[in-house]
Amino acid sequence: MSGSGDRWIRRGIALGAGLVLALSRPPTDLGALAFVGLIPLLWLWRTDSPRGAAGHAFLAGIAYYGIVVSWAWYFGAVAIGPFVAALAAYWAGAGAIVAALRRRGYASPWLTAAVWVTLEGLVARWPLGGFSWGELGYAMHDIAPLRALAGLGGLPLVSFAVVLTNAALVDVVVARRAPAILPAVLRSGAVLVGLSAVVATWFVWWPATTVSGSLHVALLQGNDKDRDLTNAELDARYLPARHFALADQLRGRYDLVVFPESSLDADPRHDPWLTTHLVATARRLHSYVLANAVTDANPQGTLVSNLDLLYDPTGRLVGTYAKRHLVPYGEYVPGRSVLVHVVSALDQIPRDFVPGHRPGLFTLAAGRDGHRHEIATVICFESAFGYQVRPLVDRGAEVIVVSTNNRSYRRSANSAQHLAAGQLRAAETGRVVLQASISGHSAIIDARGRVITESSFFHNGIIDATVATRRGLTPYVRYGDWALGASVLGVLAAGGAAWSTKRRGRRGAIGSVDSAAVDESAPPADEPPVPVLGPVPETASDPAGASVSGTA
């Protein structure tokens, strides 16, 4: 086959790997595919140059993110094209690093996993606050033993386990020669033993959190319109009216009633109609009421805040929380003065939101169980960032409330992916997550990350439940992103060693040339020079795959 044909086959393999990995996420949600989906890409990396590995990884990333974030089409091609390309670039970076280290003789399943997790940690933080949505660990949201790893080391540890498994399997598959297969099998066996030992800690970390009480809660879901509201519906205050109608159906005493993100159409602090209904709901149910609205952030009304407001059982406003982690090009526009003249779709964001500065922690005074309870509240996009939710639990939160509006993405996989993020946050922190969505999916997620109750799309309804509050800290909450930190250190150590080896090789080559110039025993000029043997990189020319230094 021609070289050109071979290149296209390899590109097809890379695209196929991305497609298989995308199937591990909603909407298909075949999570187990994540354990094998990376194998074709990692196999390509074994013989790729850094540039080739980056290119193949970029193609795989395009296929993966093109499906996973396909809901970005609702904002047009101008949104999804650059978005997907930017995310795929992080995969390209991982490929280039793995291939470069392999060329210097540094390669193993553990190093490959460390590189991958390092790049996932970067994309979740930079630029513009990052985008934590596509990490491979999220595919484990419904696989309890792997999800349990989140309580030890957060989402990074779950992703590490997934990539490590793929890389270990490649190590066995490509080590075809008899002398090479045994070490590869032994290494892979060690990987599996290590993973089994870590999974067993499900039974170790769980007692670290204990039940501290209970809360009777109601989550209201009041948007049944799978479309934009008409002017007549907006004038009739359709969304707040539907949510208040649901609240009117509640009977008895509650500890917390949650109105989801964007369920109010004005600032209740300045709108008598909203204030009257919120106060009446709180007093009738003897309950705290958590509501959400977009409010003016300056007197001119040119800036806005995404604001949670907490009312106590007497109807008094006792706390507010302004969303801190905003969505770039969704809630604010970096470089607005330039981009508005180029991208007409930015007209959909006429005003910039401004971030809050205080954490979303509220205290509920003695409830039906006779105890005070601390709750954490995060708004929509924020729940995708474990490193931002973790400090809230470290500061005493016993339950996590996620208030969200996924209506803009209609019936796409966005809502299911968001719910999966909630499952990982529950498993990381050992806390119940109350996910209140204006149009679905609303859900109760228990402290092990299992979805207990879930609503359907665009169906007005109430989730009514009594949930356990918990205290105590999981290892992840106590020690933070240690798995990510260890991965970064491992990559830096390997990179430093590879750079040092390269420098020593260059000095050795130069020294050999100088010696040949003055050594009388040097061969005559008409004889072929003796090659200088320095550190020999692994090359693509070994058809038997004899090298067993590990898989990239």
C-alpha positions in Angstrom: 0.0 0.0 0.0 1.3 3.5 -0.8 2.4 5.8 1.9 -0.5 8.1 1.2 -3.0 5.3 1.6 -1.4 4.2 4.9 -1.6 7.8 6.2 -5.3 7.9 5.4 -5.9 4.6 7.2 -4.1 5.9 10.3 -6.2 9.0 10.2 -9.4 6.9 9.9 -8.2 4.9 12.9 -7.8 8.1 14.9 -11.2 9.4 14.0 -12.7 6.0 14.9 -11.1 6.1 18.3 -12.8 9.5 19.0 -16.1 8.2 17.8 -16.0 5.2 20.1 -15.0 7.3 23.0 -18.0 9.6 22.3 -20.3 6.6 22.5 -19.2 6.2 26.1 -20.9 9.5 27.0 -24.6 10.6 26.7 -26.7 10.3 24.7 -25.6 6.7 23.9 -23.9 6.5 27.4 -22.1 3.2 26.8 -19.6 3.9 29.6 -17.7 0.6 29.3 -16.4 1.6 25.8 -14.1 4.1 27.5 -12.0 1.2 28.7 -11.1 0.3 25.1 -11.9 3.4 23.0 -8.4 4.9 23.5 -6.6 1.7 22.3 -6.5 2.6 18.6 -5.1 6.1 19.3 -2.5 4.8 21.7 -1.4 2.2 19.3 -0.8 4.9 16.7 1.2 6.9 19.1 3.7 4.0 19.6 5.2 4.7 16.1 4.2 8.4 15.6 6.6 11.3 15.7 5.5 14.0 18.1 3.9 15.9 15.2 2.2 12.8 13.9 0.8 11.9 17.4 -0.5 15.5 17.8 -2.2 15.3 14.4 -3.9 11.9 15.2 -4.9 13.0 18.6 -6.4 16.2 17.2 -8.5 14.2 14.7 -9.7 11.9 17.6 -10.5 15.0 19.7 -12.5 16.5 16.8 -14.6 13.4 16.5 -15.1 13.0 20.3 -16.0 16.6 21.1 -17.9 17.1 17.9 -20.4 14.6 19.3 -20.1 15.3 23.0 -20.7 19.0 22.7 -22.9 18.8 19.6 -25.5 20.8 21.6 -23.3 23.9 20.9 -25.0 23.9 17.4 -27.9 25.8 19.0 -25.5 28.8 18.9 -24.5 28.2 15.3 -21.4 27.0 13.5 -19.5 30.0 14.5 -19.7 28.7 18.1 -19.2 24.9 17.7 -16.3 25.0 15.2 -13.7 27.0 17.1 -15.0 25.4 20.4 -14.4 21.8 19.3 -11.1 22.7 17.7 -9.8 24.4 20.9 -10.8 21.4 23.0 -9.2 18.9 20.5 -6.0 20.9 20.7 -5.5 19.6 24.3 -5.6 16.0 23.1 -3.1 17.0 20.4 -0.9 18.4 23.2 -1.1 15.1 25.1 -0.1 13.1 22.0 2.9 15.3 21.2 4.2 15.0 24.8 3.8 11.2 24.9 5.5 10.7 21.6 8.3 13.1 22.5 9.0 11.3 25.7 8.9 7.9 24.0 11.6 9.1 21.5 13.8 9.7 24.5 13.1 6.2 25.9 10.5 7.3 28.5 7.2 5.4 28.0 4.9 3.4 30.2 1.1 3.1 30.7 1.5 5.1 33.9 3.3 8.0 32.2 0.7 8.0 29.4 -2.1 8.3 32.0 -0.2 11.0 33.8 0.2 13.1 30.6 -3.5 12.7 29.7 -4.7 13.7 33.2 -2.3 16.7 33.2 -3.8 18.0 30.0 -7.4 17.4 31.3 -6.5 19.4 34.4 -5.3 22.2 32.1 -8.4 22.3 29.9 -10.5 22.4 33.1 -8.8 25.6 34.2 -7.4 27.5 31.3 -8.2 29.7 29.4 -11.1 31.8 30.7 -11.7 29.5 33.7 -11.6 26.3 31.6 -14.1 23.8 30.4 -14.6 20.7 32.6 -17.0 18.6 30.6 -15.2 16.2 28.3 -12.9 14.4 30.8 -12.9 10.7 30.2 -13.7 10.0 33.8 -17.3 11.2 33.3 -18.0 8.1 31.3 -17.8 6.2 34.6 -20.8 8.1 36.1 -22.9 4.9 36.2 -20.2 2.4 36.9 -20.2 2.4 40.7 -16.7 0.9 41.4 -14.9 3.3 39.2 -17.1 6.2 40.2 -16.0 5.4 43.8 -12.5 6.4 42.9 -13.7 10.0 42.8 -14.0 9.9 46.6 -10.3 9.2 46.8 -8.8 11.5 44.2 -11.6 13.2 42.4 -12.4 13.1 38.7 -8.7 13.1 37.8 -8.2 9.8 39.5 -11.1 8.3 37.6 -9.7 9.5 34.3 -6.3 8.2 35.2 -7.7 4.7 35.8 -9.5 4.8 32.4 -6.4 5.8 30.5 -4.2 3.5 32.4 -6.4 0.5 31.5 -6.3 1.4 27.8 -2.6 1.8 27.8 -2.0 -1.4 29.7 -4.1 -3.4 27.2 -2.1 -1.9 24.3 1.1 -2.9 26.1 0.0 -6.6 25.9 -1.4 -6.5 22.4 1.7 -5.1 20.7 4.2 -7.1 22.7 3.9 -10.1 20.2 7.3 -11.7 20.5 7.7 -14.4 23.1 10.5 -12.8 25.1 8.5 -9.5 25.3 5.1 -10.8 26.1 5.8 -11.9 29.6 7.1 -8.6 31.0 4.2 -6.8 29.3 1.6 -9.2 30.8 3.3 -8.8 34.2 3.1 -5.1 34.0 -0.5 -5.1 32.9 -1.3 -7.6 35.7 0.2 -5.2 38.1 -2.0 -2.4 36.7 -5.1 -4.5 37.2 -4.1 -5.5 40.7 -3.4 -1.8 41.5 -6.8 -0.8 40.1 -8.5 -3.5 42.1 -6.9 -2.4 45.3 -7.9 1.2 44.7 -11.5 0.2 43.9 -11.6 -1.7 47.1 -11.2 1.5 49.0 -14.9 2.1 48.2 -15.3 0.4 51.6 -12.6 2.4 53.2 -13.4 6.0 52.5 -17.2 5.7 52.8 -17.2 5.6 56.7 -15.4 8.9 56.6 -18.7 10.5 56.1 -21.6 10.0 58.5 -25.3 10.9 58.5 -25.9 14.1 60.5 -29.7 14.5 60.0 -32.2 14.9 57.2 -34.0 17.4 55.1 -37.5 17.3 53.6 -37.0 19.0 50.2 -39.0 19.8 47.1 -37.5 20.6 43.7 -39.8 22.5 41.3 -39.6 22.0 37.6 -42.0 24.4 35.8 -41.0 24.9 32.2 -42.9 22.6 29.8 -42.2 24.6 26.6 -39.6 23.1 24.3 -39.3 26.5 22.6 -38.8 30.1 23.2 -41.6 31.8 25.1 -43.9 34.0 23.1 -44.3 37.7 24.0 -47.8 36.9 25.3 -46.4 34.2 27.6 -43.6 36.6 28.8 -46.2 39.3 29.5 -48.3 36.7 31.5 -45.2 35.8 33.5 -45.4 32.2 32.4 -42.4 30.8 34.2 -42.8 32.2 37.7 -46.5 31.6 37.5 -46.0 27.9 36.7 -43.5 27.5 39.5 -45.7 29.2 42.0 -48.5 26.9 40.9 -46.3 23.9 41.6 -45.4 25.3 45.1 -49.1 25.7 45.8 -49.5 21.9 45.4 -47.2 21.2 48.3 -48.7 20.2 51.7 -47.2 19.9 55.1 -43.8 21.1 56.3 -40.6 21.3 54.3 -37.1 22.2 55.2 -36.1 23.5 51.7 -38.0 24.3 48.5 -35.9 25.0 45.4 -37.0 27.2 42.5 -34.4 26.4 39.7 -32.2 28.8 37.7 -34.1 31.4 35.7 -37.5 30.5 37.2 -38.1 34.1 38.2 -38.3 36.7 35.6 -37.3 39.7 37.7 -35.4 40.7 40.8 -37.7 39.6 43.7 -36.1 42.3 45.9 -37.8 44.9 43.8 -40.8 43.1 42.4 -43.8 43.1 44.9 -45.6 40.3 43.0 -42.6 37.9 43.3 -41.9 38.9 46.9 -45.5 38.3 47.9 -45.6 34.8 46.4 -42.1 33.8 47.8 -43.0 35.0 51.3 -46.4 33.2 51.2 -44.7 29.9 50.1 -42.1 30.1 52.8 -44.6 30.9 55.6 -47.2 28.3 54.5 -44.7 25.5 54.3 -42.6 26.6 57.3 -39.7 26.2 54.9 -36.6 27.9 53.5 -37.1 28.8 49.9 -34.1 29.0 47.5 -35.0 31.0 44.3 -33.0 32.3 41.4 -33.2 35.3 39.1 -31.1 37.5 36.8 -30.7 40.8 38.6 -29.1 44.2 37.7 -25.5 44.4 39.0 -25.2 48.2 38.5 -27.6 51.2 38.6 -27.4 51.6 34.8 -28.5 48.1 34.2 -25.6 47.4 31.8 -24.3 44.6 34.0 -26.2 41.7 35.5 -25.8 38.9 38.1 -27.0 35.4 38.2 -28.3 35.4 41.7 -29.6 32.8 44.2 -31.7 34.2 47.0 -32.6 32.3 50.2 -35.8 33.2 52.2 -36.3 31.8 55.7 -39.6 30.3 57.0 -40.8 33.7 58.0 -40.3 35.0 54.5 -37.3 37.1 55.3 -34.4 37.3 52.8 -31.5 35.9 54.7 -28.8 35.4 52.0 -27.8 35.7 48.4 -25.2 34.0 46.2 -24.0 35.4 42.9 -22.6 32.9 40.4 -18.8 33.0 40.5 -17.8 30.8 37.5 -19.4 32.4 34.5 -19.7 30.9 31.0 -17.5 32.7 28.5 -19.4 33.7 25.4 -22.5 32.5 27.2 -22.8 34.9 30.1 -20.1 37.4 29.2 -18.1 38.2 26.1 -14.3 38.5 26.4 -13.1 41.0 23.8 -16.6 42.2 23.2 -15.6 45.5 21.6 -13.9 43.7 18.7 -16.0 40.6 18.4 -19.4 42.2 18.2 -18.4 43.6 14.8 -17.5 40.2 13.5 -19.8 37.7 15.2 -23.5 38.7 14.9 -24.6 35.8 17.2 -23.1 37.7 20.1 -26.2 39.9 19.9 -27.8 37.2 22.0 -25.7 38.3 24.9 -26.5 42.0 25.1 -25.2 42.4 28.7 -22.3 40.9 30.5 -22.8 39.1 33.8 -20.4 39.9 36.6 -19.0 37.2 38.9 -19.7 37.0 42.6 -17.0 36.8 45.1 -18.4 34.9 48.1 -18.9 31.1 48.3 -22.4 29.7 48.0 -22.9 28.6 51.6 -26.2 29.0 53.5 -27.2 27.9 57.0 -30.7 26.4 57.6 -31.8 26.9 61.2 -33.2 24.0 63.2 -35.6 22.1 60.9 -37.8 19.1 61.5 -34.9 17.0 62.7 -34.0 19.6 65.3 -30.5 20.4 63.8 -29.0 23.3 62.0 -27.6 22.4 58.6 -25.2 23.9 56.1 -26.0 23.7 52.4 -23.8 24.6 49.4 -25.4 26.1 46.3 -23.8 26.2 42.9 -25.4 27.5 39.7 -25.5 25.5 36.5 -22.0 25.4 34.8 -20.3 25.6 38.2 -21.2 22.0 39.1 -18.9 20.7 36.4 -15.8 21.9 38.4 -15.0 19.5 41.2 -12.2 21.7 42.4 -14.7 24.5 43.0 -17.3 22.4 44.7 -14.9 20.6 47.0 -14.0 23.7 49.2 -17.7 24.3 49.9 -17.9 20.8 51.5 -14.6 21.4 53.3 -16.1 24.4 54.9 -19.1 22.4 56.3 -21.7 21.9 53.6 -23.8 18.8 54.3 -25.9 18.9 51.0 -25.1 20.3 47.6 -27.8 22.2 45.6 -27.3 22.6 41.9 -29.7 25.1 40.4 -29.7 25.0 36.6 -31.4 26.0 33.4 -30.7 23.6 30.5 -33.6 24.8 28.4 -31.4 26.4 25.8 -30.1 23.0 24.8 -33.6 21.5 24.4 -33.6 17.7 24.3 -29.9 17.3 23.6 -27.4 15.3 25.6 -26.3 18.4 27.5 -28.8 17.8 30.4 -27.8 14.1 30.8 -24.1 15.1 30.7 -24.8 17.7 33.4 -26.5 15.2 35.5 -23.4 12.9 35.1 -21.3 15.7 36.5 -23.6 15.9 39.5 -23.0 12.2 40.1 -19.3 12.7 40.2 -19.6 15.7 42.5 -21.7 13.5 44.9 -19.1 10.7 44.8 -16.2 13.1 45.3 -17.7 14.7 48.3 -19.8 12.0 49.9 -22.8 14.4 49.8 -26.3 14.3 48.4 -26.7 16.5 45.4 -30.1 18.1 44.7 -30.1 19.0 41.0 -33.0 21.4 40.2 -33.5 22.1 36.5 -36.1 24.3 35.0 -37.0 21.9 32.2 -35.2 18.6 33.1 -33.4 16.6 34.2 -34.0 17.4 37.9 -32.8 14.7 40.2 -31.9 13.5 43.7 -28.4 12.0 43.7 -27.3 10.1 46.8 -23.9 10.4 48.5 -22.4 7.6 46.5 -23.4 9.2 43.2 -26.4 7.1 42.4 -29.4 8.8 40.8 -32.4 8.0 43.1 -35.1 10.1 41.5 -35.1 11.8 38.1 -37.6 13.9 36.2 -38.4 13.8 32.4 -37.8 16.6 29.9 -40.2 19.5 29.6 -42.7 18.0 32.1 -43.9 20.2 34.9 -43.6 18.4 38.2 -42.2 18.2 41.7 -39.5 16.0 43.2 -40.5 15.5 46.8 -38.0 13.6 49.0 -36.4 13.3 52.4 -32.6 13.2 52.0 -29.8 12.5 54.5 -27.4 15.3 55.4 -23.8 14.1 56.0 -20.7 15.3 57.8 -17.1 14.1 57.5 -14.6 14.5 54.7 -13.7 12.1 51.9 -10.0 11.8 51.0 -10.7 14.0 48.0 -12.3 16.7 50.0 -9.5 16.5 52.6 -6.5 16.3 50.3 -7.8 17.9 47.1 -6.6 17.2 43.6 -3.6 15.1 44.7 -4.0 12.7 41.7 -3.7 15.6 39.3 -0.7 17.0 41.2 1.0 13.6 41.2 0.4 13.4 37.4 1.9 16.8 36.8 5.0 16.0 38.9 5.4 12.7 37.1 5.2 14.4 33.7 7.7 17.1 34.8 10.1 14.5 36.1 10.0 12.5 32.9 10.4 15.6 30.8 13.3 16.8 32.9 15.0 13.4 32.6 14.4 13.3 28.8 15.8 16.8 28.4 18.9 15.9 30.5 19.4 12.7 28.4 19.2 14.7 25.2 21.8 17.2 26.4 24.2 14.4 27.5 23.7 12.8 24.1 24.6 16.0 22.3 27.7 16.6 24.5 28.8 13.1 23.8 28.5 13.5 20.1 30.4 16.8 20.0 33.1 15.3 22.2 33.5 12.3 19.9 33.9 14.6 16.8 36.5 16.7 18.6 38.5 13.7 19.6 38.4 12.4 16.1 40.0 15.6 14.8 43.1 15.3 17.0 43.4 11.5 17.4 46.1 10.1 15.1 44.3 6.7 15.3 41.3 8.2 13.6 40.3 6.5 10.3 41.5 8.0 7.1 39.1 10.4 5.4 38.2 8.0 2.7 36.9 5.4 5.2 33.3 5.6 6.5 33.2 7.2 10.0 32.2 5.0 12.9 28.8 6.1 14.2 28.6 7.6 17.7 26.3 5.6 19.9 24.3 7.7 22.3 20.8 7.3 23.7 18.9 5.6 21.0 15.3 6.6 20.6 12.6 4.1 19.9 11.7 4.2 16.2 8.9 3.1 14.0 11.1 0.6 12.1 10.7 -2.4 14.5 7.9 -4.4 12.9 7.9 -6.9 15.7 7.2 -4.4 18.3 10.3 -5.6 20.2 10.5 -2.7 22.6 8.5 -3.3 25.8 9.3 0.0 27.5 5.6 0.6 27.7 2.8 2.0 25.6 2.1 5.6 24.9 
